Amino acid sequence: MEKYFDNEDTLFDICDKYPETIPVFVANGFAQMENAEKRESFGKTISLSFALKLKKINIDSFSELLIETIKQEREGVDSSLRVVEKKKSENSIRLEGLLPCPVRIPLLEQLEGFIKENKDNWDYDIEYNLKAASMGLDWLKELVQKEDDADKLPDVFISAGFDLFFEDELMGKFKKKDVFADGTGMAKFNSDFDNDYISLVDPKRHYSIIGVVPAVFLVNKAELNGRDVPRTWADILKPEFKESVSLPIGDFDLFNAILLNIEKMYGRDAIKKLGQSLISSMHPSEMVKSDRKKKNKPTVTIMPYFFTKMVKVGGTMEAVWPEDGAIISPIFMLTKKAKLAQLQPLIDLFSSVKVGEILSHKGLFPSTVPEVDNRLKEGNKFQWIGWDFIYNNDVGKIIEECNAEFNASINVEI
């Protein structure tokens, strides 16, 4: 991985060389870095390592965010597009999708190394465009929506979320034609997913799942004011938490997963209660420092598990893994059935222990690979809507209806 900065570099030096990092510093509690004069006077006096130590922010996690921001700015939004040297064969393989931001760079490095090591064994090209999840799915949806010929689709899709993969006008129309098949060969997933709530293996073997993005609670104990710490999703919906909860509305993949699970567990009226619970919508990097807000402090923030690594140790914020299970947004992989033999090396890579450990250890996105140690506490469970729900309902329509119900019930501006 390219080393853009040293941990002993000053904040000023990093921001001066990479201005795109300024919003990252500001969002994580370094408000001085937004002002040019303060950035120079304050930023020149403190190193990155010392600044993060003072705020008790994990330096590895924060550095990953800075590096991801720099790489996207320096290489452009299409920096993930790669074409291995052209060969005589026109029979290329196309891989498209989104990767979670905290692990995108190491996953791309793993993929590039794998291709370089094995390209002489293949008589075809591999083209891939794997953008950061922060870029959103619109470009991929447009690609799928306007295409009716399965042969013209990319051969492999990777992304979290539900709407792309299950809406009838998107990937659903190809699923009905039996275009995709699971080639991972995993009949059973990691034992961390063995609980009463969940069975991740697709019984129809259309979809592969290589990992999950869990949603957990971050509780500001100073704002509880006599209320008990919420330990379940039902607790979040209680009247005492009205206008007290921050939700990841901008993270469509995870937010839609939360809506679907709340709808399934508690019914449509619970979506209304969830909307009424909303006090604000924040980026996860803001959530971990929400205790420092002067007003409208959320008592509970619902956030991706990854960002709990940045929680100030010994502070008022407590990360809570829901007792009834962290709601998950699966990281799906779709592979064309007609090309499984040709795609097998890529399938094996993305379902390997190496990739699983990148997802789990670097991103806190638990891997489904059985041999991976996800380093979870014993008893941590997961919630997800299940394949019966997916195959027996119009998931896209339910997402649309739940969003409408949620938006109609909120009492704050988002």
C-alpha positions in Angstrom: 0.0 0.0 0.0 1.4 3.4 -0.9 2.5 5.4 2.1 1.1 8.9 1.7 2.0 10.2 5.1 3.8 9.2 8.3 2.1 9.0 11.7 4.6 11.6 13.0 3.7 14.1 10.3 1.9 17.2 11.6 -1.8 17.7 10.9 -0.9 20.8 8.9 1.6 18.9 6.7 -1.0 16.2 5.9 -3.8 18.7 5.1 -1.4 21.0 3.2 -0.3 18.1 1.0 -3.7 16.4 0.8 -6.5 19.1 1.2 -9.1 16.4 0.6 -8.4 15.1 4.1 -9.6 18.3 5.8 -13.3 17.2 6.0 -12.2 13.9 7.5 -10.3 15.7 10.3 -13.2 18.1 10.9 -15.8 15.3 11.0 -13.8 13.5 13.6 -13.5 16.3 16.1 -10.7 18.5 14.8 -12.8 21.6 14.1 -9.7 23.8 14.0 -8.6 22.2 10.7 -11.5 23.9 8.9 -10.1 27.4 9.4 -7.0 28.2 7.4 -5.4 30.3 10.2 -6.1 27.8 12.9 -5.1 25.0 10.7 -1.6 26.5 10.4 -1.2 27.7 14.0 -2.7 24.5 15.6 -1.9 22.0 13.0 1.9 22.7 12.9 2.2 22.0 16.6 0.8 18.5 16.7 1.5 15.2 15.0 -1.1 12.8 13.8 -0.2 10.1 16.3 -0.3 12.5 19.2 -3.6 14.2 18.1 -5.3 10.8 17.8 -3.9 9.7 21.1 -5.3 12.7 22.8 -8.8 12.0 21.4 -8.4 8.3 21.9 -9.1 7.5 18.3 -7.7 4.3 16.8 -4.8 5.4 14.6 -4.9 2.4 12.2 -8.6 2.9 11.5 -8.3 6.7 11.1 -5.3 6.3 8.8 -7.3 3.9 6.6 -10.0 6.5 6.2 -7.4 9.2 5.3 -5.7 6.9 2.8 -9.0 5.9 1.2 -10.0 9.6 0.8 -6.6 10.5 -0.7 -6.6 7.6 -3.2 -10.1 8.4 -4.4 -9.2 12.0 -4.9 -5.8 11.3 -6.5 -6.9 8.5 -8.8 -10.5 9.8 -9.5 -13.8 8.0 -9.2 -13.0 5.5 -11.8 -9.6 4.6 -10.3 -10.8 1.1 -9.6 -11.2 0.4 -13.3 -8.5 -2.0 -14.4 -7.9 -4.0 -17.6 -5.1 -6.6 -17.4 -2.9 -6.6 -20.5 -4.8 -7.5 -23.7 -4.5 -10.9 -25.0 -5.6 -12.4 -28.3 -8.8 -13.8 -26.9 -11.8 -11.5 -26.9 -13.4 -13.7 -24.2 -12.9 -11.3 -21.3 -14.3 -11.5 -17.8 -16.0 -8.4 -16.3 -16.2 -7.7 -12.6 -18.3 -4.7 -11.3 -19.6 -3.5 -8.0 -19.0 -1.7 -4.8 -16.6 -2.5 -1.9 -17.0 -1.2 1.7 -14.7 1.8 2.0 -12.6 0.6 5.0 -11.5 -2.5 3.1 -11.6 -1.4 -0.6 -7.9 -0.7 -0.9 -6.6 -4.0 0.6 -9.2 -5.9 -1.4 -8.1 -4.3 -4.6 -4.5 -5.0 -3.8 -5.3 -8.6 -3.1 -7.1 -8.8 -6.5 -4.4 -7.1 -8.4 -1.7 -9.4 -6.9 -3.8 -12.5 -7.6 -4.2 -11.5 -11.3 -0.5 -10.7 -11.8 0.4 -14.0 -10.2 -2.0 -16.1 -12.4 -2.5 -14.2 -15.7 -0.1 -16.4 -17.6 -2.4 -19.3 -16.9 -5.4 -17.7 -18.5 -6.2 -17.0 -22.1 -8.7 -14.3 -21.3 -8.7 -10.7 -20.0 -10.0 -9.6 -16.6 -11.6 -6.2 -16.4 -12.9 -4.9 -13.1 -14.5 -1.8 -11.8 -14.9 -1.9 -8.0 -15.8 1.5 -6.6 -16.1 2.6 -3.0 -19.5 2.0 -1.4 -19.6 5.7 -0.7 -20.0 6.3 -4.5 -23.5 4.8 -4.3 -25.3 2.2 -6.5 -26.9 4.5 -9.0 -24.3 3.9 -11.8 -24.7 0.1 -11.3 -28.4 0.3 -11.2 -28.5 2.3 -14.5 -26.2 -0.3 -16.1 -28.5 -3.2 -15.1 -31.8 -1.4 -15.6 -31.2 -0.5 -19.3 -29.9 -4.0 -20.2 -32.1 -6.9 -21.0 -29.4 -9.2 -22.6 -27.7 -11.2 -19.9 -24.7 -11.8 -22.2 -24.0 -8.1 -22.0 -24.0 -7.9 -18.3 -20.8 -8.1 -16.2 -19.9 -11.7 -15.3 -19.5 -11.0 -11.5 -21.3 -8.5 -9.3 -20.2 -7.7 -5.7 -22.0 -5.3 -3.5 -23.9 -5.0 -0.2 -27.6 -4.1 -0.1 -31.0 -5.4 -1.3 -32.5 -3.1 -3.9 -30.1 -3.9 -6.7 -30.2 -7.6 -6.3 -33.9 -8.2 -5.7 -35.9 -5.5 -7.5 -37.7 -7.0 -10.5 -36.7 -4.2 -12.9 -33.0 -4.7 -11.8 -31.3 -8.0 -11.1 -34.5 -9.7 -10.4 -35.4 -10.0 -14.1 -32.2 -12.0 -14.7 -32.6 -14.1 -11.6 -35.9 -15.3 -13.0 -34.0 -16.5 -16.1 -31.7 -18.5 -14.0 -28.7 -16.4 -15.1 -26.7 -16.6 -11.8 -25.4 -19.5 -9.7 -23.4 -19.8 -6.5 -20.0 -21.2 -7.2 -18.4 -21.0 -3.8 -19.2 -24.5 -2.8 -19.9 -23.5 0.7 -22.7 -25.7 2.0 -22.3 -24.2 5.5 -21.1 -20.8 6.5 -19.0 -19.6 9.4 -20.2 -20.9 12.7 -20.7 -17.3 13.9 -23.9 -17.4 11.9 -25.3 -20.4 13.6 -28.2 -19.1 15.6 -32.0 -19.3 15.7 -32.4 -16.1 13.7 -30.4 -16.7 10.6 -29.7 -19.0 7.7 -27.5 -17.2 5.2 -27.0 -20.0 2.6 -29.3 -19.4 -0.3 -31.4 -22.6 -0.7 -31.8 -21.9 -4.4 -28.0 -21.3 -4.8 -28.5 -18.2 -6.9 -26.6 -15.8 -4.6 -23.3 -16.0 -2.8 -22.7 -14.1 0.4 -19.0 -13.4 1.3 -19.5 -11.2 4.4 -21.9 -9.0 6.3 -22.2 -5.4 7.5 -23.7 -5.5 11.0 -25.6 -2.6 12.6 -25.1 -2.0 16.3 -26.0 0.6 18.9 -23.8 3.3 20.3 -25.3 4.6 23.5 -24.5 8.0 25.1 -24.9 7.1 28.7 -24.8 10.7 29.8 -28.0 11.3 27.8 -30.0 8.3 29.2 -31.5 10.5 32.0 -32.8 7.5 34.0 -33.7 5.3 31.0 -32.2 1.8 30.7 -29.5 1.2 28.1 -31.4 -0.3 25.1 -30.3 -3.9 24.5 -32.7 -5.0 21.7 -34.3 -3.5 18.6 -37.7 -3.5 20.4 -36.1 -1.2 23.0 -35.3 1.4 20.3 -39.0 1.5 19.4 -40.2 2.3 22.9 -41.9 5.7 23.5 -39.1 6.8 25.9 -36.7 6.9 22.9 -38.8 9.2 20.8 -36.6 11.8 19.0 -33.5 10.3 20.7 -32.0 8.1 18.0 -29.6 8.8 15.1 -30.0 6.5 12.1 -27.7 5.8 9.1 -30.1 7.2 6.6 -27.4 8.1 4.1 -26.1 4.5 4.1 -28.8 3.1 1.9 -27.6 -0.5 2.1 -27.7 -0.7 5.8 -30.7 1.6 6.4 -32.8 -0.5 4.0 -31.7 -3.7 5.8 -32.8 -2.1 9.1 -36.2 -1.1 7.6 -36.8 -4.6 6.2 -35.9 -6.4 9.4 -38.0 -4.0 11.6 -40.9 -4.5 9.2 -40.6 -8.3 9.4 -40.1 -8.5 13.1 -42.6 -6.0 14.3 -44.8 -5.0 11.4 -45.4 -1.8 9.5 -46.5 0.2 12.5 -42.9 -0.3 13.9 -41.5 1.6 10.9 -43.6 4.6 12.1 -42.2 4.2 15.6 -38.7 4.1 14.1 -39.3 7.3 12.3 -40.6 9.0 15.4 -37.4 7.9 17.3 -35.2 9.9 14.9 -33.3 12.9 16.2 -30.7 13.2 13.4 -29.0 11.5 10.6 -25.2 11.5 10.8 -22.2 9.9 9.0 -20.7 7.2 11.2 -17.6 9.3 11.6 -19.8 11.9 13.2 -21.7 9.4 15.3 -18.6 8.3 17.3 -18.2 11.9 18.6 -21.9 12.8 19.0 -21.4 13.1 22.7 -19.6 16.4 22.0 -22.5 18.0 20.2 -23.8 21.1 22.1 -27.5 20.3 21.4 -29.7 17.6 19.9 -27.4 15.0 21.2 -28.7 11.5 20.2 -29.0 9.1 23.1 -28.5 6.1 20.7 -26.9 6.0 17.3 -27.3 3.0 15.0 -24.2 2.5 13.0 -22.0 0.0 11.2 -19.9 -2.1 13.6 -16.7 -1.0 12.0 -17.0 2.5 13.4 -17.1 1.3 17.0 -13.3 1.0 16.6 -13.1 4.8 16.8 -15.1 5.2 20.0 -13.2 7.1 22.7 -12.1 4.6 25.3 -13.3 5.4 28.8 -15.8 8.0 27.5 -19.6 8.3 27.9 -20.2 6.3 24.7 -20.9 2.5 25.0 -21.1 0.2 22.0 -23.9 -2.3 22.4 -24.3 -5.4 20.3 -28.1 -6.0 20.2 -29.1 -9.1 22.3 -31.6 -10.2 19.6 -28.9 -9.8 16.9 -27.1 -7.1 14.9 -29.2 -6.5 11.8 -27.0 -7.2 8.8 -26.7 -6.0 5.2 -25.1 -9.0 3.4 -22.2 -8.5 1.0 -23.5 -10.4 -2.1 -21.6 -11.9 -4.9 -23.4 -12.8 -8.1 -21.7 -15.0 -10.7 -23.0 -16.1 -14.1 -24.0 -19.7 -14.3 -22.9 -20.1 -17.9 -19.3 -19.0 -17.0 -18.8 -20.7 -13.7 -15.8 -22.8 -14.9 -14.1 -19.7 -16.2 -15.0 -17.6 -13.2 -13.9 -20.2 -10.6 -10.5 -18.6 -9.9 -12.2 -15.3 -9.0 -14.9 -17.0 -7.0 -12.3 -18.9 -5.1 -10.4 -15.7 -4.4 -13.4 -13.8 -3.0 -14.5 -16.8 -0.9 -11.0 -17.4 0.4 -9.6 -17.1 3.9 -7.4 -14.2 2.8 -10.2 -12.1 1.6 -12.4 -13.2 4.5 -9.7 -12.0 7.0 -9.5 -8.6 5.2 -13.2 -8.2 5.5 -13.3 -9.4 9.1 -10.1 -8.1 10.6 -9.6 -4.8 8.7 -13.3 -3.8 8.3 -15.1 -5.6 11.1 -17.3 -7.1 8.4 -17.7 -10.7 9.6 -16.8 -13.2 6.9 -19.0 -16.2 6.0 -15.9 -18.4 5.3 -15.9 -21.2 7.9 -12.1 -21.0 8.5 -12.0 -17.3 9.4 -11.9 -16.2 13.0 -14.2 -13.2 13.1 -13.1 -12.3 16.6 -16.6 -11.8 17.8 -17.6 -12.1 21.4 -19.4 -15.3 22.3 -23.1 -14.9 22.1 -23.1 -12.1 19.5 -26.0 -12.9 17.2 -27.2 -11.6 13.8 -30.6 -10.6 12.4 -31.5 -10.8 8.8 -34.7 -11.1 6.8 -34.1 -14.6 5.5 -34.5 -16.3 2.1 -38.2 -17.2 2.7 -39.0 -13.5 3.1 -36.9 -12.6 0.0 -38.4 -15.2 -2.3 -42.0 -14.8 -1.2 -42.1 -11.0 -1.2 -41.5 -8.1 -3.6 -38.5 -6.7 -1.6 -38.1 -3.6 -3.8 -41.7 -2.6 -3.2 -41.5 -3.2 0.5 -38.3 -1.0 0.7 -40.2 1.7 -1.1 -43.2 1.5 1.1 -41.1 1.4 4.3 -39.2 4.4 3.3 -42.4 6.3 2.6 -43.8 5.3 6.0 -40.6 6.3 7.7 -40.4 9.7 6.0 -44.0 10.5 6.8 -43.5 9.8 10.5 -40.3 11.7 11.3 -40.6 14.9 13.2 -37.2 16.4 12.4 -35.4 17.7 9.3 -32.8 15.3 7.9 
